[in-house]
Amino acid sequence: MRHPTDGTLRRLLDEPAGVADADAEHVATCPTCRATLIGAHRDAAAAAAALAGPAEPDVDAGWRRLTAALAAAEPARPPATAVTSPPSRWAARLRSPVVAVAGVVVLLAGAGVAAAADWWPIFRTEQVAPLAITDADLVALPDLSAYGELTVVREPDVHQVADAAAAQAATGLTVPQVAELPRGVSATPVLEVGGQAEAVFTFSAARAGQAVAPATLPAPPPGMDGAQFRLVAGPGLAQLWPADSGLPALVVARAVAPTGYSTGVDFGTARDYLLALPGLPPDLVAQLRGFAGDGTTLGTTLPLPLPADQVTSTDVQVDGVAGQLLTSRDGAMTAVVWVQDGLVTAAGGTLDADEVLAVAGGLR
């Protein structure tokens, strides 16, 4: 097969969902194309860094850099006691057991060090699937940080905006329009936006060996110890129609779907090794192994961790696209989630299934 063009390789970085499967599969197994793709990624990172500077010179920042450099040139002083800042709320969520399991498949990681690493695409979201979590699973699950170092590079900075134009300007996404609001939903929605979220996870065999009995720790495959995994998700936006009950009567949200990268370990190798680590409940391992992908280089299914005793899931279609209908067991909330053209969209609220699916199918 001929090599894809440079334009196709660059699109694989910027818009992987828009690249034909045949081209993506060729690049995943072709050393020549992979080297070209890595070069394109370096160029993109350098350009982004150059363009990220302030539009006007920041004199105060320049003065701070100068004084810091002068201070560094002085004779060394006794080191001050290190102070560790408390982790952000978002970082705490990433370290939670539920996200740790999802991270095994999505290979949770971030992008702030992209210029210093050769990132290779190993995951793109093409569909979602439920991941049933029980209370017993939560007790048994290890903390993600037990297996390595998790660094949150960029938080999404969720905040309200005035209108749809402001939401589009902040995210680059068109606000979905509801064709017909369900009965009882008539208030003007609140608009919230969030930027891109990025994090990096570095696997450590030594740390994993401290977390479990060394005799039960499987030997890491070549390249696994010290490998980095990156996840990029967002930006996104949400419209929320309030209700007197305190729960939202309706929520319609859309975000750029997560994509994952590694510094050289393919998806199948990382997935199989991480799922072989002691401590993961067998039922969750079985669910995660069943998620779709090509089995080796690229994962395509985003797990949706759901409390098994509180939420049920059903396969549905939204305008011909596969999705998941989520229903709380008490009947208070219903939602539908699906992926199309590299975007994850969700609609839900204090509605029944027919109402939610009508809203989803009528989005413009």
C-alpha positions in Angstrom: 0.0 0.0 0.0 1.2 3.5 -0.8 2.3 5.8 2.1 -0.4 8.4 3.2 0.4 12.0 2.2 2.0 14.4 4.7 -1.4 16.1 4.9 -3.1 12.9 6.0 -0.4 12.3 8.6 -0.9 15.8 10.1 -4.6 15.2 10.2 -4.0 12.0 12.1 -2.6 14.3 14.8 -5.2 17.0 14.7 -8.4 15.1 13.7 -7.8 11.4 13.9 -11.5 10.6 13.4 -11.3 12.2 10.0 -8.6 9.8 8.7 -9.6 6.7 6.8 -9.2 3.4 8.8 -6.9 2.0 6.1 -4.5 5.0 6.4 -4.5 4.8 10.2 -3.8 1.1 10.2 -1.0 1.6 7.6 0.7 4.3 9.7 0.4 2.1 12.9 2.5 -0.6 11.3 4.8 1.4 9.0 8.2 2.6 10.5 8.6 5.2 7.8 5.2 6.8 8.3 5.6 6.6 12.1 8.9 8.5 11.9 7.3 11.1 9.7 4.4 11.4 12.1 6.7 11.9 15.1 8.4 14.7 13.2 5.1 16.3 12.4 4.2 16.1 16.1 7.4 17.8 17.1 6.8 20.6 14.5 3.3 21.1 15.8 4.5 21.2 19.4 7.2 23.8 18.5 4.7 25.9 16.6 2.2 25.8 19.5 4.8 26.8 22.0 5.8 29.7 19.8 2.2 30.9 19.3 1.3 30.5 23.0 3.3 33.5 24.1 1.6 36.8 25.0 0.6 39.2 22.2 2.5 42.0 23.9 5.8 41.8 25.8 5.3 41.1 29.5 7.8 43.4 31.2 7.0 42.3 34.7 7.5 38.6 33.7 10.8 39.4 32.0 12.0 41.2 35.1 11.1 38.2 37.3 13.0 35.9 34.9 16.0 38.1 35.0 16.1 38.4 38.8 15.6 34.7 39.1 18.6 34.0 36.8 20.8 36.4 38.8 19.8 34.8 42.0 20.7 31.4 40.6 24.2 32.6 39.8 24.8 33.5 43.5 26.6 31.0 45.8 24.3 28.1 46.8 22.4 28.5 50.0 21.1 25.8 52.3 18.0 24.2 50.7 14.6 25.3 52.1 12.2 22.8 53.4 10.1 21.5 50.5 6.4 22.3 50.6 4.0 20.1 48.6 0.9 21.8 47.4 -2.3 20.0 47.9 -3.6 18.3 44.7 -6.4 20.0 42.8 -9.9 18.6 42.9 -9.5 17.4 39.3 -6.3 15.6 40.1 -8.0 13.9 43.1 -10.7 12.7 40.7 -8.2 11.3 38.3 -6.6 9.3 41.2 -10.0 7.8 42.2 -10.4 4.0 41.9 -13.1 4.3 39.3 -11.0 6.4 37.0 -8.0 4.1 37.6 -9.9 1.3 36.1 -11.0 3.4 33.1 -7.5 4.5 32.8 -6.3 0.9 32.3 -8.0 0.9 28.9 -8.0 4.5 27.9 -4.4 4.7 29.2 -4.8 7.9 31.1 -2.1 10.5 30.4 -1.5 14.1 29.5 0.1 16.4 27.0 2.1 19.2 28.6 5.4 17.4 27.9 4.6 16.6 24.3 7.7 18.5 23.0 9.9 16.2 25.2 8.5 12.9 24.1 7.7 11.1 20.9 4.0 10.5 21.3 2.4 7.7 19.3 -1.5 7.5 18.9 -2.9 4.4 20.6 -6.4 5.3 21.5 -9.2 7.3 19.8 -12.8 7.3 21.0 -15.2 5.9 18.4 -17.8 4.5 20.8 -18.7 4.2 24.4 -19.5 1.2 26.5 -20.7 0.8 30.1 -18.3 -0.4 32.8 -20.4 -1.7 35.8 -18.7 -0.9 39.1 -19.9 -2.5 42.4 -19.1 -1.3 46.0 -16.9 -4.4 46.4 -15.0 -3.3 43.3 -14.4 0.1 44.8 -12.9 -1.4 47.9 -10.6 -3.7 45.9 -9.4 -1.2 43.4 -5.9 0.2 43.8 -5.1 3.8 43.6 -3.7 4.7 40.1 -0.7 6.5 41.7 0.4 3.1 43.2 1.6 2.1 39.7 3.4 5.3 38.7 3.3 9.1 38.6 0.2 11.0 37.4 0.7 14.6 36.5 -2.3 16.8 35.6 -0.9 19.3 33.1 -4.0 21.2 32.2 -7.4 21.4 34.0 -10.6 22.2 32.0 -11.5 25.4 33.8 -15.2 25.0 33.7 -17.2 28.2 33.9 -20.4 29.9 32.8 -20.6 32.1 29.7 -23.3 34.5 28.6 -24.6 33.0 25.4 -24.0 30.5 22.5 -21.7 32.8 20.7 -19.4 33.1 23.8 -19.5 29.3 24.2 -18.5 28.7 20.6 -15.7 31.3 20.9 -14.4 29.6 24.0 -14.5 26.0 22.7 -14.6 26.1 18.9 -17.8 23.9 19.1 -21.2 24.8 17.9 -23.8 24.7 20.6 -26.3 21.9 19.9 -29.8 23.3 19.3 -32.8 21.4 20.7 -35.5 21.1 18.1 -38.3 20.8 20.7 -38.0 21.1 24.4 -39.8 18.3 26.4 -43.0 19.2 28.3 -42.2 21.2 31.4 -38.8 22.3 30.3 -39.1 25.9 29.2 -36.6 28.0 31.1 -33.6 29.6 29.4 -30.6 27.3 29.8 -27.4 28.1 31.7 -24.3 27.7 29.4 -21.0 26.3 30.8 -17.8 25.6 29.0 -14.5 23.9 29.8 -11.2 23.9 28.1 -9.0 21.0 27.1 -7.9 18.7 29.8 -4.5 17.0 29.7 -2.5 14.7 32.0 0.5 12.3 31.8 0.9 9.0 33.5 4.3 7.4 33.8 4.3 3.7 34.7 6.9 2.6 37.3 7.7 -1.1 37.8 9.4 -0.2 41.1 6.3 1.6 42.5 4.1 -1.2 41.3 6.3 -3.7 43.0 5.9 -1.8 46.3 2.1 -1.8 45.9 1.7 -5.6 45.4 3.7 -8.6 46.5 6.8 -8.7 44.3 6.4 -12.4 43.7 3.0 -11.8 42.1 4.1 -8.9 39.9 4.4 -9.9 36.3 7.6 -8.9 34.5 6.9 -5.7 32.5 7.2 -6.1 28.7 10.1 -4.3 26.9 9.6 -0.5 27.1 6.8 -0.6 29.7 8.9 0.5 32.7 9.1 4.3 32.5 6.6 4.4 29.6 4.4 7.5 29.5 0.8 7.6 28.5 -1.1 10.7 27.5 -4.8 11.6 27.4 -6.2 14.7 25.8 -9.9 15.5 26.2 -12.1 18.5 25.4 -12.8 21.3 25.1 -16.5 20.9 25.7 -19.7 22.8 26.6 -23.0 22.1 28.3 -26.5 23.6 28.4 -28.4 23.1 31.6 -32.2 23.8 32.0 -32.9 24.1 35.8 -35.9 22.6 37.6 -37.5 23.2 41.0 -36.4 19.8 42.2 -32.8 20.9 42.3 -31.8 18.3 39.6 -31.5 19.6 36.1 -34.6 19.2 34.0 -32.4 18.8 30.9 -28.7 18.8 30.1 -27.2 18.7 26.6 -23.4 18.5 26.5 -20.8 18.0 23.8 -17.0 17.7 24.0 -14.1 16.7 21.8 -13.7 13.0 22.5 -10.6 11.7 24.4 -7.6 10.5 22.5 -4.6 8.6 23.9 -0.9 8.4 23.1 2.1 6.6 24.4 5.9 7.0 24.1 6.3 3.7 22.3 4.2 0.9 24.0 1.3 -0.1 21.8 -2.3 -0.3 23.1 -2.5 -4.1 23.3 0.8 -4.5 25.1 -0.1 -1.9 27.8 -3.7 -3.1 28.2 -2.7 -6.8 28.6 0.0 -6.0 31.1 -2.0 -3.5 33.2 -4.9 -5.9 33.3 -2.6 -8.7 34.5 -1.5 -6.7 37.6 -2.8 -8.1 40.9 -5.6 -6.2 42.6 -8.1 -5.6 39.8 -11.4 -7.4 40.4 -11.9 -10.2 37.8 -15.3 -9.0 36.6 -13.9 -5.6 35.7 -10.9 -7.2 34.0 -13.3 -9.3 31.9 -15.3 -6.2 30.9 -12.3 -4.2 30.0 -10.8 -7.1 27.9 -14.1 -7.2 25.9 -13.8 -3.6 24.8 -13.5 -3.1 21.0 -10.3 -2.1 19.3 -7.9 -3.6 16.8 -6.5 -5.6 19.7 -2.9 -4.4 19.3 -2.1 -0.8 18.3 -5.4 1.1 18.7 -8.2 1.2 21.3 -11.5 2.7 20.3 -14.0 2.1 23.1 -14.3 4.7 25.9 -15.5 3.0 29.2 -18.3 4.7 31.1 -17.9 3.7 34.8 -21.4 3.2 36.2 -22.5 2.2 39.8 -24.1 -1.2 39.1 -26.6 -0.9 41.9 -27.8 2.6 40.8 -27.7 2.8 37.0 -28.6 0.4 34.1 -27.5 0.8 30.5 -29.1 -0.2 27.2 -27.7 -0.2 23.6 -29.6 2.4 21.5 -29.3 4.2 18.2 -29.3 8.0 17.8 -29.8 8.9 14.1 -28.1 5.6 13.2 -25.2 6.0 15.6 -24.6 3.5 18.4 -25.0 4.9 21.9 -25.8 4.0 25.5 -29.0 4.8 27.3 -28.4 5.2 31.0 -31.3 5.1 33.5 -31.1 5.4 37.3 -32.8 2.5 39.0 -35.1 4.9 40.9 -36.3 6.4 37.6 -35.2 9.9 38.6 -32.7 10.5 35.8 -32.2 9.2 32.2 -29.4 10.1 29.8 -28.0 9.0 26.4 -24.4 9.2 25.3 -23.0 8.6 21.8 -19.9 9.4 19.7 -19.9 10.9 16.2 -17.2 12.6 14.1 -14.8 12.8 17.1 -17.3 14.4 19.4 -19.0 12.9 22.5 -22.5 14.1 23.0 -24.9 13.5 25.9 -28.5 14.5 26.6 -30.3 13.7 29.9 -32.2 15.0 32.8 -35.3 14.3 34.9 -37.1 12.8 31.8 -38.1 9.4 30.7 -36.3 7.4 28.0 -38.6 8.4 25.1 -38.2 12.1 26.0 -34.4 11.9 26.2 -34.1 10.0 22.9 -36.4 12.5 21.2 -34.2 15.4 22.4 -31.1 13.5 21.2 -32.5 12.7 17.8 -33.7 16.2 17.3 -30.4 18.0 18.0 -29.3 20.3 15.2 
